[in-house]
């Protein structure tokens, strides 16, 4: 079933249930009103000639309804990252997918200090200029029976593209990922079954929709089940979000480890009493974070794993089946195999290799990039570019990106393994990142980047107890904070550039 058709079915089934509580605007929208609003927007978007329409809006009722409206108009939403380099990201998306129209907000542009660019239209203007006739027509249309209403709404094939999302670009230029209605729907069905999700849940929605983790879990999952979605535009306002959880009695939340650290420090005991499911993803969840959340809120953080190209969830730990440190068991409708990165042969239980994934969750492909698609998807198997292993009980353990393995002196070293060892010796809430830079003697050398100053003489012997000498960092760099993507993930490319410049300046100063 098409995602927006599924929403119509849910809206007709639960017309009086609150679909969205938008805490940024203090706006409450029932499913019946959400249906009417999305129909109104669809009429406006139908006038656009191009099949793509850009959306650059913060997590809100307006953003959710705009996505619905674009799909109901028979168009494809292109989700644009506004967290860093918004103007550049708009222009990149427009060039890549050859479209002009971008739905955004005046308030957002003002807040992020982004200049207006050609093609931008403002949601505030659209909503303010609606005529009474438009509203009446949409209300009457929304009253039609489901079968008749879905005939009027564009789209027939679940294999059609439902969204264009861009990869994070933390390692190189972003790629435009095409996810179909089937991809996202199958993924929601898989992890909903694993976590026992249903209309009883109230979903905290603070993740940005330009990231697949936010789009699937914080937009489509609530609409798939008839949940109430509680939105707030800024996931970094930790204290405000903790207050919202307490007041709105959210029962489910998802986020990245960096966000969960913020929620932990800015919350008070009792704020999260209503939370029954909390899932951490996008980055490795530290043991210290799990322990701290359990101690303060009696909440078991469940770690999951996914990728933009897999809609995103591949595996997750579950209540009653949680193995801390692992990323859980693959979803029931997902196949995972571990392949030796040199021979291509299947790995045995416990043996680290490349993680390959198959199932309806795997993307249609990269837009206008057949070569890259063919390199990553073969015979239905998507090569995640990650390393990991399956244990004897079927739990998946993530060992890091293959690109985050570095060969030093002929030996393969996992930068993630070095980070795992290092983070054990940091204070709660402090972060670290391990990068590589070229070395004329050994090919590469490891640099430890932390957000707190460490005593090198003290820390190196401790790391040497867990790591081979070749993997033990000999150089430490302190940054006040690690560069992040909008999703909260560490931006490895920017971090490496920053550190290389710092070391270069230091070397020049020493010579001078």
N, C-alpha and C positions, 0 to 999 in steps of 0.2 A: 504494500500500500504506500502511496505517496505520503510524505510527511505532513503536508498541509491538509490532505484529505483526512489523515488520521486526526489532526487537530479538529477538523470540522465534526467528526464523529464524537470526539470527546466533549467539544463545546455543546453539542446538542444533548449529550447524555448528562452533563453536569452544568446546566446553564446558570444556576445561581451560586455555584461554588466560585470562590475568589481564585482567579487564574494568576493574578499578579498583585503583589503588594510592593509598590515602588517606594522605598524609604528615602530615596533622594528627592522625590517630588511630593511625597505624602499622597500618592495617588493609588487608589484601589480599583482594580478592573476585574469584573466577573467574567466568566467564560463567554457568556452571551454578548457582553459589551466588547470583549476582545475579538470575537467573531465579526461583529459589525465594523469595528475599527479597521481590521485587516482587509475587509471587503472594500471599504472606502479607499484605503491606500492602494489597493490593487487596481482600482479604476484609474487612479492618477498615474501609476507606474506602467499601465498598459500602453500609454501614449508614447513611451520611449521605443525607438526603432531597434536599438541594439538589444541583444539577448542578455547582456550582462549589465548589472547595476551595482555600483559600489556602495558599501555601507560602512561608514566610519562613525560609530556612535558608542557611547559608554553603556555598560550593562544597565538596562533600564526597561521599563514598559515600552517606551518608544522604539528602542532597538529591537525588541522581540517582535513587536507588531509590524515593524518595517520588514523584517525577514519574512514573516508570514505574507505580508502584502506583496512583496516582490515575487514570491513563489506562486501566489494566487493569480498574479498577472501573467504567468507563463514565462517569467524571467529567472535569471540565475543570480543570486546574491554573491558578490565578491567582497569578502570581509577584509577590511584594511586596518592594519596596526597603527594606532595613534600614540602609543606609549613612547616611542623614540623615532625621531625623523619622520613625522607625520606627512609633511609636504612631499618628501622624497618617496615615501611609501605609496602615496596617492598617485604620483606621476609614474612610478614603476608599475603599479597595477594597471593603470590606464594604458600604458605602452604594451605590457605583456598580453593583456586580454582585449586590447583594441576597443575600448569603450570610453564614454565621456562622463555620464551622469554618476555623481557620488552624493548619496544622502548623508548629511552630517548635521551638526548642531552649532549654532552661533556661540553658545555658552562653552562648548567643548573647544572650539577653535581659540576662543579667548583664554581659556584656562591653560591650554598647552602652547599658546603663543604661535599658532600655525596660521600663516597668511591664507587668504581665500585664493583658490586656484580655479581655473576654467573648469566648468562642469559641475561645480558644487551647487547643491540646492539644500535648503535648510528645513528640517522637520518642523520647526516652530512655525515657519511661514506656511507650510502645507496645511497644518492643522488649524491655523488661524483663518485661512481663506476658504474653508469648507463651506459650501452653501447648504441651506436647509434642505433643498431637493436631494443633494447627494446623500445626506444623512438619512432621509426618509427612504430613498431607494435601497440603501444598504440594509436598513432595518427590515424592510419588507423581504429582501432577498434572503436575509439570515433566517427568516421564519419558514423558508421552504423546507420540505422533507430532505433528509440527508441524501438520498439517492438522486433527487432532482438537483439539489444544490451542488453536489460534486460534479454533475454533468456540465454545469455552467462554469466551474472553476477549472482553469487550465491544468494540463498534465494528465498522462495516462500510464506511462511506463515507469516502474520503479527503478529501472536502470538509467533513467535520465539523471543528469547532473543536478544535485540539490544545492551545491555550494562550491565555491572556489576559496580555498584557504592557502596561505603561504607558509612554507616551512620557516622555522625560526631564523635561519640565516646565521646561527651562532658559529658556524664553521665556514660557510661560503654563501654565495648569492642565493636568496630564497627561490624555491621552486613552487609553481602553482599547482596545488593538489586538487584533483577533481574527485569529490565524494558524491556518490549517488544516493538516492532515497533509500535504496536497498542496503547500501553500506551502513548508513547511520541507524536505520531501523533494526537491522540484524544485530548491531552492536548493543543497542539499548535493550533488546530482548535478552541478549546473552548476559550482560552484567546485572540487569534487573532480576533475572532468575537467580543469579548467584547471591545477590544481596537481599533478596526478598522485598523488592520495591513495589509500591502500589499507591493508589489514590490517598491513602491515609497519611502519607509523608508530606511534610512541609519542607521544601528545598530552599536552603540558603543559596542565592545566586549572586556571587560577587566576581567570579572569574570573567575576563573579557571574552566576548564572542568572536574576536578575530583569532583566538587560539582554540584548537579543536577540543581541548579538555573542557573549556567553558561552553562552547557551542553545543556539544553533545550532552554534557551533564547538567549544565545550568540553564539550558533553553529547551532543547527537544525532549529530554527525559521527563520533566514535569508535565509538558503538554501531551506526552505519550500516554500518561497514566491518569491525568486529571488531578495532579497535585496542585498545591498552592506554591507559587514561586515567589520568594521574597528577595527582591533585587536591591542592590546598593552599588553605586557607580565606582567607588574607589576601594579596591581590596586592601589598600595600605592603611586605611583609617581603622586600625585594629580595635581601638577602644570603642568607637562608634558601632562597629560590627558586633562586638561582644554584647553591647547594650541591645542591639536589634535582635540578636538570637534570644536573649532573655525575654524581651517584650513580645516578640512574635512567635515564640516557642517553636523555632525551627527544629526539625527532627533529623535532618541530614545536611552535612556539609562536606565539600571536597575542596582541596587546595594543594599548594606546593609546600614543601618543608619550610621555606623562608616565610610564607604567610602564616603557617601554623606556629612558628616561633613567635611572630608578632602577636597573634591571638593569645598565646600562652602568657606572655608578659603583661599584656594590657587588659586581661580579664580578671574577674574576681571569682572566688569559689561560688558556685551556684548559677553563674551565667549560662553554663552549658548543660544544665540539668535535663533539658528537653532533647538533647542530641542523643540519638540511638545509633547512628552510623556516621563515621568520620573517615574519609578516605584521602590518603596522601598520594600524590603522583607527580610526574614530570621530572623529579629529581629523587635521589636516594634519601630515604627517611632515616636520620640518625637514631641510634638506640637511645641516646640521651633525650631526644625529643619525645619518643614513645613513652619512656619512663616518666618524664616530667608531666606529660598530659594525663597519664594514668594517676599520678600522685595528686595533682591539683584538681582534676575534674572527673576522675574515675572513668575515663574514656579510653577505649582501646583503639589506637590509630591503626587503620588497615592500609597496608601499602599495596598499590597497584602499578601496572606498567602498560605503556601503550606508545603509539606514534601517530603523527598526523595522518600518515598514509593508511592507518588501520582504524580510523574513525572514532576514538583512538584505542579503546581498551582491549588489550590482548589477554591479560591475566589480572587477577586480584586475590588478595587474601579475603576471607569471609568471616563473619561472626561464627565462632565455633570451629573454624578451620583456618586459623591464623598462625603462620610460621614466621615470626619476626626475623627480618633480615632477607627473607625471600620476597619476591613480588607476587606470590600466590600461585594458584593453579590456573592454567589456561581456561578461558570460558568454555562451556560445554559445546558451543557451536564454532569453536576455533581449534585448528590444528597447529601444533608447534613442533618443529624438529630442530635438533642441534646438529650442525654440520661442521666437520673439520675444515678450518679456513684454508688449508693448503691442499688437502687431498679431495675434499668434497664428500668424503664418506660420512655416514651417520655416526655420531658420537655415542658412547655408552653413558649410562647414568653417572653423573658426577664429573664427566669430562667436559671441559670448556670448549666451546666452538661458536660458530656463527648462529644467530637465532633467526630462523625462517618461519613465516606465518602463512597460513592458508585459511580461506573461509570467505563468507559474504562481506566481511568487514574490510577486506582489502580494496583499496581505491580503484577507480576506473583507470587512473594513470595521471601523469603530469601533463598539464595543458600545453599543447603545441611543443611537446618534447618527447617524441617517440623513442629517440635514442636512449635518453635517461630512463624512461619507463621500461624499456626492454632490458636495461642493465639491472633494474631493481625487481622486476616481476617476471618470473619465468615459470611456465606451466602452472600458473596460479599461485606460486609461492613467492611471497614478498620477502626480500632480503632486508632485514631491519638495519643492517650495518652495526648491530650490537653483538656483543659477546656474552655468553652465559651458559648455564647448564641446567638440566632437569635432574632433580635428585630421585632416589628410588621410590619416593612416594608421589612423584608427579609435580612437586613444587618447582617453579622456575626461579632461578637465581641469576640476577643481572650482574655482569662483570664489567660493564662499561662499553662505550663505543669502540669499534675496532680502530677507529681513528684516534682513540684515546689510549691505545697501546703504542708504545714507542720502542724501537729497537736500539739498545745501548750495548755497545761492545758485543754485538751478535746475539744478545738475549732480549726476549720480549718482556717488557715491563708494563703492567697495568697502572695507569695514572689514577684510576678509581681506587685500586687497592692501596695506593699510597695515601690518597685522601681519607680512606676508611681508617687507616692507622693513625693519621695525623689528627683527625677530628676528635678522637678519644681523649686527647690531651688539651683540648680547648675548653674554655668556659662556656656554659650554656648560652646559646644565642649567638656565639661567635661562629664565623664561617671560614672555610678554607677552600682553596682551589689549587690544583697542581697542574702546571703546564710544562711544556717542553720548548726549548729554544735550541737552535743549531749549535753544535760544538765541533770544532775542527779536528779534535782528537778522537772522540767517541761517536761522532755523528749527531748526538743530541745530549742535552743535559736537563735534569729535572729542577724546576724552580717551585718552591712552596710559597703560595700567596695566602696570607691570613689577614683577618681583620683585627687581630691583636698582636702586640709585640711578644715574641717568644725568646726565651734564653736558649740560643743555639747549642751551647755546651751542655745544657740540661736536656733538651729535647732529642738531640741526635742519638744518644745512647738508648733512650727509650724506644725510638723508632727502629733502631738497629736490632732490637729484640724481636720485632715482628717482620722486618723487611730484610731482604738480602742487601748487601753493601751497595750493589749497583743501582738499587731502587731507592736508597735512602737519600733524601734531598740534602745537598751540601750548601744550598743558598736559599735564604728566606727573604721575602719581600712583604711589607705591610701596606695595605690599602685601607682607607677609612671604611670603604664598603666595596663589595665586588660588583662589577657591572652586571646588570640583569636584563633579561628580555622582559617584555610586558607580561609574560606568563609567570614570572618569578624565577625562571631558570637562569643559571649562571651563563653569561655570554662569554664563552671561552675565547672566541676570536678577538673581541675587544679587550678582554683581560690580558691576553698574550701581547697585543699591540701596546697597551699601556705599560706593561712590565718591560718589554723590550726597549721602549723609549726611555724609561727610567734608568735602566741599566746602561744604555748608551750614553745618556747624559752624565751618569756617574763616572763612566770610563773616561769620557772627555775631560771631566773635571780633574780626575786623578792624573791624567797625562799633563794637563796644564799646570 
